[in-house]
Amino acid sequence: MHQDADRYHRVRAKLAARARRRAVASPADLPAPEQRALAACRELVAAAGEVKRISKVIGDSLSACPMMKDPVEFNDRGPATHLSQAYASENVENDSGHGMHKEWMEPSDALEIISACPHCLAAHNAIQERKVARRRLGAARRVVTMIGKST
């Protein structure tokens, strides 16, 4: 087995993974149901607070955009900003000539537009953070729901 280095590393990785799975936690080490429920509630409150905080950062950043202070163009969601221009889609006719579909600009072009304004760039980065925070919030809600259904 030592002659074949690839096989050696695969077998070694499998054995290490098996040892890690066995060492995770025994049933006696798991917290009581009340402790798990309390931890799930704490996680839910923390995740919801994080989403709310990031949403406020996004709003504050967008309100500081120079295009927002001196609105030149309005769209269906309010004044246009660098961020709304970069995220906007364009209705394009299908190749077959039947119907329309939406197309978004290339990410590099969108990032170039967003980079023109430091406030919109901060809002864009906060939006990416909020995506992660919302996933965390969804996971916390699922845990609370599972605990509620199990009792």
Backbone bond lengths (Angstrom), bond angles and torsions (degrees), N, CA, C in turn:
res aa  C-N    CA-C-N  psi(-1)  N-CA   C-N-CA  omega(-1)  CA-C   N-CA-C  phi
1 M - - - 1.442 - - 1.534 110.38 -
2 H 1.317 118.40 -29.83 1.463 120.15 -179.96 1.514 111.70 -73.08
3 Q 1.337 116.94 -17.48 1.455 120.03 178.04 1.523 111.02 -69.93
4 D 1.348 116.56 -37.02 1.465 122.21 -179.70 1.530 107.99 -96.76
5 A 1.325 116.52 99.47 1.466 121.25 -174.31 1.523 112.17 -64.76
6 D 1.341 117.92 -38.60 1.469 120.44 -179.92 1.520 111.26 -62.78
7 R 1.334 116.20 -45.10 1.459 120.24 -179.70 1.532 110.16 -64.74
8 Y 1.307 117.18 -40.49 1.458 121.67 178.85 1.533 110.87 -58.91
9 H 1.326 116.97 -45.74 1.464 120.20 -179.37 1.527 111.75 -68.16
10 R 1.344 117.80 -36.68 1.470 120.05 177.84 1.523 111.05 -64.78
11 V 1.353 116.58 -46.25 1.466 120.38 -179.23 1.527 109.69 -64.87
12 R 1.308 116.89 -41.41 1.463 120.93 179.41 1.527 110.88 -62.66
13 A 1.344 117.13 -41.55 1.466 120.63 178.71 1.522 110.98 -65.30
14 K 1.342 117.93 -40.22 1.478 120.84 178.37 1.526 111.05 -63.08
15 L 1.336 116.66 -44.02 1.456 119.70 -179.70 1.532 111.45 -66.35
16 A 1.319 116.97 -38.22 1.460 119.94 178.05 1.522 110.84 -66.25
17 A 1.333 117.52 -40.58 1.463 121.15 178.42 1.521 110.64 -64.14
18 R 1.331 117.15 -40.65 1.465 120.75 178.82 1.529 110.00 -63.58
19 A 1.319 117.08 -41.24 1.471 120.05 179.51 1.524 110.99 -65.84
20 R 1.341 116.65 -38.54 1.471 119.24 178.13 1.526 111.24 -65.55
21 R 1.344 117.11 -40.05 1.469 119.36 179.44 1.516 111.43 -63.57
22 R 1.320 117.08 -39.48 1.465 119.83 -179.46 1.519 111.70 -71.00
23 A 1.329 117.22 -28.27 1.464 120.68 -176.24 1.521 113.19 -89.96
24 V 1.345 117.75 -0.23 1.465 119.98 -175.80 1.516 110.90 -59.85
25 A 1.299 117.84 -66.30 1.462 120.44 179.65 1.510 108.82 -166.97
26 S 1.274 114.76 136.65 1.456 119.17 173.73 1.527 107.84 -87.62
27 P 1.326 118.38 160.00 1.471 119.76 -179.33 1.525 113.59 -57.42
28 A 1.319 118.08 -27.99 1.463 120.07 179.73 1.529 111.41 -71.71
29 D 1.355 116.41 -23.90 1.461 120.15 -178.08 1.525 112.90 -83.38
30 L 1.324 117.84 -13.69 1.462 120.34 -176.99 1.520 110.63 -70.42
31 P 1.327 117.20 144.46 1.468 119.47 -179.67 1.529 111.46 -69.64
32 A 1.289 114.94 159.99 1.458 120.79 178.04 1.524 109.60 -64.02
33 P 1.334 117.81 156.04 1.469 120.04 -178.93 1.526 113.25 -55.61
34 E 1.320 116.72 -34.95 1.461 119.10 179.81 1.537 110.78 -66.50
35 Q 1.324 116.00 -38.57 1.462 120.31 178.88 1.527 111.19 -67.43
36 R 1.338 116.56 -39.33 1.472 120.16 177.39 1.520 110.17 -64.59
37 A 1.333 116.93 -41.26 1.466 120.11 179.37 1.523 110.85 -64.99
38 L 1.318 116.70 -41.24 1.459 120.66 178.53 1.527 110.83 -64.51
39 A 1.330 117.20 -42.07 1.466 120.92 178.55 1.530 110.46 -64.88
40 A 1.339 116.85 -38.11 1.466 120.11 178.57 1.527 110.99 -65.87
41 C 1.326 117.15 -39.99 1.468 120.40 177.69 1.522 111.23 -65.33
42 R 1.339 116.83 -40.83 1.468 120.18 176.94 1.525 110.71 -60.56
43 E 1.330 116.49 -44.35 1.470 121.06 -179.56 1.528 110.30 -63.95
44 L 1.324 117.12 -40.21 1.458 120.80 179.12 1.527 111.21 -62.45
45 V 1.316 117.02 -46.19 1.467 120.87 -179.92 1.531 110.64 -65.43
46 A 1.335 116.98 -41.72 1.465 120.47 -179.90 1.527 110.99 -65.15
47 A 1.328 117.39 -42.85 1.463 120.86 -179.25 1.525 110.82 -67.27
48 A 1.322 117.34 -40.88 1.470 120.03 178.60 1.528 110.58 -64.57
49 G 1.320 116.63 -40.16 1.465 120.23 177.45 1.519 112.10 -64.21
50 E 1.319 116.57 -37.68 1.465 120.65 179.02 1.529 111.12 -65.97
51 V 1.331 117.03 -43.13 1.471 120.61 178.21 1.527 109.86 -62.43
52 K 1.318 117.09 -42.27 1.461 121.02 -179.65 1.530 111.16 -65.20
53 R 1.338 116.69 -41.71 1.461 120.86 179.58 1.532 110.94 -63.93
54 I 1.327 116.52 -44.39 1.467 120.13 -179.03 1.526 110.25 -66.94
55 S 1.319 117.93 -37.05 1.464 120.84 178.24 1.528 110.63 -62.61
56 K 1.317 116.42 -37.66 1.472 119.95 177.31 1.523 110.68 -66.52
57 V 1.330 117.21 -39.26 1.464 121.17 177.41 1.529 110.17 -61.75
58 I 1.328 116.51 -41.18 1.467 120.56 179.38 1.524 110.14 -62.63
59 G 1.319 116.54 -46.76 1.463 120.44 -179.87 1.515 112.40 -62.68
60 D 1.336 116.29 -42.12 1.466 119.82 179.00 1.525 111.36 -65.14
61 S 1.330 116.66 -40.28 1.463 120.27 179.63 1.519 111.09 -65.51
62 L 1.328 116.63 -43.66 1.465 119.58 -178.92 1.521 111.93 -68.57
63 S 1.328 117.26 -33.50 1.460 118.59 179.52 1.530 111.53 -71.44
64 A 1.330 117.55 -18.43 1.462 121.19 177.82 1.524 112.49 -87.93
65 C 1.315 118.28 -5.04 1.470 121.84 -179.81 1.527 109.16 -65.17
66 P 1.342 118.55 134.89 1.462 120.51 -179.68 1.531 113.08 -61.25
67 M 1.322 117.93 -31.23 1.461 120.25 178.44 1.525 111.18 -67.98
68 M 1.323 116.58 -28.58 1.462 121.16 179.56 1.522 110.13 -75.13
69 K 1.338 116.90 -34.97 1.460 120.43 -178.52 1.527 111.55 -72.85
70 D 1.328 116.00 -32.45 1.462 120.55 178.75 1.527 107.54 -125.95
71 P 1.347 117.40 75.26 1.461 119.68 -172.79 1.522 112.12 -65.00
72 V 1.311 114.08 121.94 1.455 120.93 178.42 1.528 109.46 -95.97
73 E 1.309 114.96 -38.00 1.455 120.27 -173.99 1.523 108.78 -131.81
74 F 1.327 116.74 139.81 1.449 121.57 176.55 1.522 108.20 -115.26
75 N 1.320 115.70 141.55 1.459 119.67 172.36 1.523 107.60 -116.96
76 D 1.314 117.20 -170.03 1.466 119.79 -175.74 1.530 112.81 -67.76
77 R 1.331 118.69 -14.45 1.459 121.09 -179.86 1.522 112.33 -109.01
78 G 1.302 118.88 9.53 1.462 121.11 178.99 1.516 111.30 119.45
79 P 1.329 116.79 -161.41 1.463 119.78 -177.69 1.534 111.33 -64.25
80 A 1.308 115.86 145.24 1.454 121.26 178.68 1.524 110.07 -77.40
81 T 1.309 116.83 139.06 1.456 122.98 174.34 1.521 107.48 -124.04
82 H 1.318 116.34 175.24 1.460 119.55 176.12 1.531 109.73 -60.11
83 L 1.323 115.28 -38.44 1.455 120.65 -178.77 1.527 111.56 -66.85
84 S 1.331 117.27 -43.46 1.469 119.37 179.79 1.523 110.97 -67.48
85 Q 1.324 117.96 -31.38 1.466 120.42 176.37 1.522 110.66 -68.44
86 A 1.331 116.57 -40.32 1.459 120.30 -178.67 1.524 111.91 -71.32
87 Y 1.339 117.20 -32.93 1.462 121.24 -178.00 1.531 112.84 -88.61
88 A 1.320 117.89 -7.66 1.465 120.98 -175.05 1.527 110.67 -69.94
89 S 1.316 114.78 147.73 1.466 120.56 175.92 1.523 108.75 -105.97
90 E 1.304 115.22 162.69 1.458 121.25 -179.94 1.520 108.12 -122.92
91 N 1.323 116.88 131.32 1.458 120.43 176.54 1.520 109.12 -77.46
92 V 1.327 115.85 124.51 1.459 122.20 -177.35 1.520 108.21 -125.77
93 E 1.296 116.00 141.79 1.457 120.65 179.32 1.526 109.45 -72.23
94 N 1.336 116.29 138.97 1.460 120.85 178.72 1.519 110.78 -62.04
95 D 1.325 115.90 156.51 1.465 121.20 179.71 1.517 111.90 -61.72
96 S 1.320 116.42 -32.96 1.466 120.08 -178.74 1.527 111.80 -76.05
97 G 1.332 116.58 -10.81 1.459 120.07 179.88 1.509 113.51 88.44
98 H 1.313 117.30 -0.99 1.469 121.59 -179.13 1.519 109.15 -108.77
99 G 1.302 117.25 111.43 1.455 121.57 174.43 1.519 113.33 84.97
100 M 1.329 113.62 -177.53 1.464 121.74 -177.23 1.529 108.36 -129.74
101 H 1.309 115.44 157.82 1.458 121.14 171.05 1.523 108.94 -141.43
102 K 1.320 116.10 163.92 1.464 120.56 -177.76 1.522 109.64 -95.35
103 E 1.332 115.05 142.57 1.458 121.42 174.38 1.520 108.37 -130.27
104 W 1.321 114.80 138.64 1.448 120.83 177.19 1.522 108.64 -107.51
105 M 1.314 115.87 156.05 1.462 118.97 -178.65 1.533 110.05 -73.53
106 E 1.297 115.54 163.58 1.460 121.97 179.54 1.532 109.29 -61.67
107 P 1.335 117.71 144.51 1.470 120.09 -179.68 1.527 113.22 -57.54
108 S 1.318 117.46 -35.71 1.472 118.89 -179.52 1.530 110.71 -67.09
109 D 1.335 117.36 -38.38 1.461 120.49 177.36 1.523 110.98 -68.07
110 A 1.338 116.03 -40.29 1.465 120.26 179.09 1.525 110.52 -64.16
111 L 1.327 116.90 -41.33 1.460 120.12 179.79 1.526 110.93 -66.85
112 E 1.313 116.78 -31.95 1.461 120.36 176.86 1.527 110.98 -65.17
113 I 1.335 116.57 -42.10 1.468 120.78 178.05 1.529 110.27 -65.78
114 I 1.331 116.33 -44.36 1.466 121.07 -178.36 1.524 110.50 -65.07
115 S 1.327 116.91 -37.13 1.465 121.04 -177.62 1.524 112.71 -67.30
116 A 1.319 117.78 -15.00 1.464 120.81 179.42 1.527 111.81 -67.16
117 C 1.318 116.88 -21.61 1.470 121.12 -177.83 1.535 108.48 -128.00
118 P 1.332 118.44 120.78 1.467 119.65 -179.63 1.531 112.71 -64.85
119 H 1.319 116.83 -28.19 1.466 120.04 179.63 1.525 110.60 -70.76
120 C 1.327 116.46 -42.87 1.464 120.02 178.65 1.527 111.06 -69.25
121 L 1.331 117.01 -33.32 1.460 120.42 176.39 1.531 110.03 -65.70
122 A 1.330 117.15 -40.57 1.466 120.52 176.70 1.525 110.52 -64.48
123 A 1.330 116.97 -39.32 1.463 120.51 177.77 1.530 110.70 -65.39
124 H 1.330 116.94 -41.15 1.468 121.14 178.89 1.528 110.18 -61.47
125 N 1.334 117.17 -45.71 1.467 120.61 178.82 1.525 110.99 -63.54
126 A 1.321 116.94 -37.84 1.465 120.46 178.12 1.526 111.03 -67.64
127 I 1.329 116.95 -34.38 1.470 120.40 177.28 1.525 109.82 -63.73
128 Q 1.333 116.54 -40.89 1.465 119.83 178.09 1.527 110.83 -64.91
129 E 1.334 117.75 -38.33 1.469 121.46 175.80 1.522 110.88 -64.90
130 R 1.335 116.26 -40.26 1.468 120.03 -177.81 1.520 111.31 -66.05
131 K 1.328 117.03 -31.31 1.470 119.30 176.23 1.525 110.54 -59.37
132 V 1.324 116.08 -44.01 1.462 120.78 178.94 1.531 110.06 -66.87
133 A 1.320 116.62 -42.02 1.465 120.70 -179.66 1.529 110.78 -64.50
134 R 1.316 117.55 -36.54 1.473 120.08 178.47 1.525 111.25 -68.28
135 R 1.330 117.35 -35.88 1.466 119.40 175.14 1.520 109.96 -63.02
136 R 1.328 116.11 -41.76 1.464 120.74 177.75 1.528 110.44 -62.90
137 L 1.325 117.51 -41.28 1.457 121.77 178.37 1.529 110.67 -63.66
138 G 1.322 117.01 -42.86 1.460 120.58 178.23 1.523 112.13 -61.70
139 A 1.334 116.27 -41.35 1.464 120.03 178.17 1.524 110.54 -64.14
140 A 1.340 116.67 -41.05 1.466 119.95 178.91 1.524 110.84 -64.66
141 R 1.320 117.10 -40.31 1.472 119.83 178.10 1.520 111.14 -64.34
142 R 1.340 116.87 -38.85 1.463 119.53 178.87 1.521 110.98 -64.58
143 V 1.324 117.49 -39.49 1.469 120.52 179.15 1.513 109.91 -64.06
144 V 1.327 117.79 -45.04 1.467 120.72 179.43 1.531 110.03 -61.90
145 T 1.330 116.75 -41.34 1.467 120.47 178.72 1.528 110.94 -63.10
146 M 1.326 116.54 -42.84 1.471 119.92 179.72 1.519 111.12 -64.53
147 I 1.330 117.42 -39.33 1.470 120.35 177.87 1.526 109.70 -65.30
148 G 1.340 116.75 -41.59 1.464 119.83 178.98 1.517 113.03 -64.08
149 K 1.338 116.81 -38.11 1.458 120.01 -179.71 1.519 112.27 -74.82
150 S 1.314 117.10 -26.42 1.481 119.61 -176.79 1.525 112.03 -79.03
151 T 1.334 118.30 -15.79 1.465 118.55 -178.30 1.498 112.42 -92.73
